[in-house]
């Protein structure tokens, strides 16, 4: 049995499956949900930003507004997951949202929090795209100090 389960989730459909898997694994475990705000994430407002655009103060202001909205939506997603876990009787659950490199941040929190297990998803990108872009799940799998449970996308 795992005492402390770190659950790395995002706003995608795989994030819902990761959360459900973690709930199924948790008996009397403590859960810590983590969402990493990353500009490389598919749901990030940066992904929709034109690359060859001249930047002025209005565009920068709009970017900051979009990013702030993105942060709030992700926090609401985390809070809704906490509420759902409490509805099924899990009381020892918390969440955090950080900005940075997802793999590094998940490993760092897992070690700081002394997690026994990390539950996270794998989107199933092609081997070629993983070579170019890297894989968060692969990074965590090879660098985490504890066991890692990968939910396939």
Backbone torsions as a table, in degrees:
resi	resn	phi	psi	omega
1	UNK	NA	144.5	-179.6
2	UNK	-100.0	132.6	179.8
3	UNK	-84.6	-38.0	-176.1
4	UNK	-131.7	116.2	-178.1
5	UNK	-114.9	121.0	174.8
6	UNK	-92.6	127.9	-175.0
7	UNK	-117.2	110.7	-179.8
8	UNK	-92.3	113.2	-176.8
9	UNK	-129.9	160.9	174.2
10	UNK	-135.9	-168.3	-174.3
11	UNK	-89.6	4.7	-178.5
12	UNK	-82.2	172.3	177.5
13	UNK	-62.6	-34.4	178.4
14	UNK	-65.4	-30.0	176.2
15	UNK	-60.8	-37.8	176.4
16	UNK	-65.6	-41.2	179.2
17	UNK	-67.2	-37.3	177.7
18	UNK	-63.2	-45.3	179.7
19	UNK	-61.7	-46.0	179.1
20	UNK	-61.6	-40.0	177.8
21	UNK	-63.0	-43.6	179.4
22	UNK	-63.0	-40.3	177.3
23	UNK	-61.7	-39.5	179.2
24	UNK	-67.9	-30.3	179.6
25	UNK	-81.3	-21.0	-174.2
26	UNK	-86.2	116.7	170.8
27	UNK	-94.1	-85.7	174.0
28	UNK	-108.1	30.0	-176.6
29	UNK	-79.9	156.2	168.4
30	UNK	-91.4	136.4	176.8
31	UNK	-112.3	139.7	171.2
32	UNK	-124.3	117.0	176.6
33	UNK	-89.6	136.8	175.5
34	UNK	-129.3	135.3	170.1
35	UNK	-124.2	128.3	-179.2
36	UNK	-104.5	119.3	175.3
37	UNK	-77.9	116.7	-177.7
38	UNK	-133.3	135.9	178.9
39	UNK	-68.4	-18.1	178.8
40	UNK	-85.8	-11.3	-177.4
41	UNK	-64.1	144.9	-177.8
42	UNK	-60.3	-31.9	-177.6
43	UNK	-88.8	-1.9	-179.0
44	UNK	-69.0	143.0	176.5
45	UNK	-62.6	-21.7	-179.9
46	UNK	-65.3	-32.4	-177.7
47	UNK	-64.4	-22.2	-178.9
48	UNK	-100.6	4.8	-176.1
49	UNK	-85.4	130.5	178.7
50	UNK	-61.2	136.7	-176.5
51	UNK	-74.5	-44.4	-175.0
52	UNK	-97.4	59.4	-179.2
53	UNK	-116.8	136.3	175.0
54	UNK	-74.3	136.1	-174.3
55	UNK	-98.9	127.0	173.4
56	UNK	-128.1	178.7	-173.9
57	UNK	-63.0	-33.5	179.2
58	UNK	-68.3	-41.0	179.5
59	UNK	-66.9	-42.1	178.5
60	UNK	-64.1	-40.3	177.5
61	UNK	-62.3	-43.3	178.8
62	UNK	-63.4	-41.1	177.8
63	UNK	-59.4	-47.3	-179.6
64	UNK	-62.8	-35.7	176.7
65	UNK	-66.3	-44.6	178.0
66	UNK	-61.9	-41.9	-179.9
67	UNK	-65.9	-41.9	177.8
68	UNK	-61.5	-41.3	177.4
69	UNK	-63.4	-43.0	177.8
70	UNK	-59.3	-46.9	178.5
71	UNK	-58.5	-46.2	-179.3
72	UNK	-63.7	-42.7	178.9
73	UNK	-62.0	-39.8	179.7
74	UNK	-69.1	-39.1	175.7
75	UNK	-63.3	-39.4	177.4
76	UNK	-64.5	-39.3	176.8
77	UNK	-60.5	-45.4	179.0
78	UNK	-62.0	-45.1	-179.9
79	UNK	-63.0	-38.2	178.5
80	UNK	-65.7	-34.2	176.4
81	UNK	-67.1	-41.3	177.1
82	UNK	-61.4	-45.5	178.7
83	UNK	-60.7	-41.7	179.5
84	UNK	-64.5	-39.2	179.0
85	UNK	-66.3	-39.5	178.9
86	UNK	-67.2	-32.3	178.0
87	UNK	-63.9	-30.9	179.1
88	UNK	-93.8	9.9	172.7
89	UNK	97.5	6.0	177.9
90	UNK	-90.0	117.6	-174.6
91	UNK	-103.0	-24.2	-177.1
92	UNK	-94.4	80.2	-177.9
93	UNK	-141.5	138.3	179.0
94	UNK	-142.6	174.1	178.5
95	UNK	-147.5	160.2	174.7
96	UNK	-147.0	153.1	174.9
97	UNK	-131.5	127.3	-179.1
98	UNK	-129.5	164.0	177.7
99	UNK	-112.2	135.2	178.4
100	UNK	154.4	-158.0	178.0
101	UNK	-80.6	119.9	-173.4
102	UNK	-55.2	-48.3	-178.9
103	UNK	-60.0	-48.3	-179.6
104	UNK	-64.0	-42.2	-177.6
105	UNK	-67.3	-38.5	177.7
106	UNK	-64.5	-46.6	179.2
107	UNK	-63.0	-41.2	-179.4
108	UNK	-63.2	-47.3	-179.9
109	UNK	-66.6	-38.8	179.2
110	UNK	-58.7	-41.7	179.8
111	UNK	-72.5	-44.6	179.8
112	UNK	-61.7	-40.0	-176.6
113	UNK	-84.8	-9.4	-179.1
114	UNK	62.2	48.0	-179.7
115	UNK	-68.3	146.6	174.3
116	UNK	-92.2	-22.7	-175.8
117	UNK	-150.9	141.5	171.5
118	UNK	-113.1	129.1	174.3
119	UNK	-112.2	126.3	-178.2
120	UNK	-151.9	167.1	-178.4
121	UNK	-101.7	165.8	174.2
122	UNK	-133.2	122.2	-174.8
123	UNK	-77.6	-15.2	176.8
124	UNK	77.9	37.7	174.7
125	UNK	-64.1	160.0	178.7
126	UNK	-65.3	159.1	178.4
127	UNK	-58.0	-39.9	-179.4
128	UNK	-62.5	-47.1	-178.9
129	UNK	-68.0	-33.3	176.6
130	UNK	-66.9	-34.2	176.6
131	UNK	-65.3	-40.6	-178.6
132	UNK	-76.5	-46.2	-172.2
133	UNK	-97.1	-19.2	-174.8
134	UNK	85.7	168.1	-179.1
135	UNK	-130.8	122.9	179.8
136	UNK	-63.0	-45.5	-178.4
137	UNK	-63.1	-38.9	178.2
138	UNK	-64.8	-42.2	178.3
139	UNK	-58.9	-49.9	-177.1
140	UNK	-65.3	-42.9	-178.7
141	UNK	-56.7	-37.8	-176.9
142	UNK	-91.4	-10.8	-175.2
143	UNK	-122.9	-10.3	-178.5
144	UNK	-70.9	147.9	179.6
145	UNK	-83.3	-6.3	-176.0
146	UNK	-130.6	-179.6	178.2
147	UNK	-65.9	150.8	179.9
148	UNK	-129.0	129.6	176.5
149	UNK	-108.6	118.4	-177.5
150	UNK	-101.6	126.8	175.2
151	UNK	-97.9	119.4	-176.6
152	UNK	-73.2	142.1	178.1
153	UNK	-85.7	NA	NA
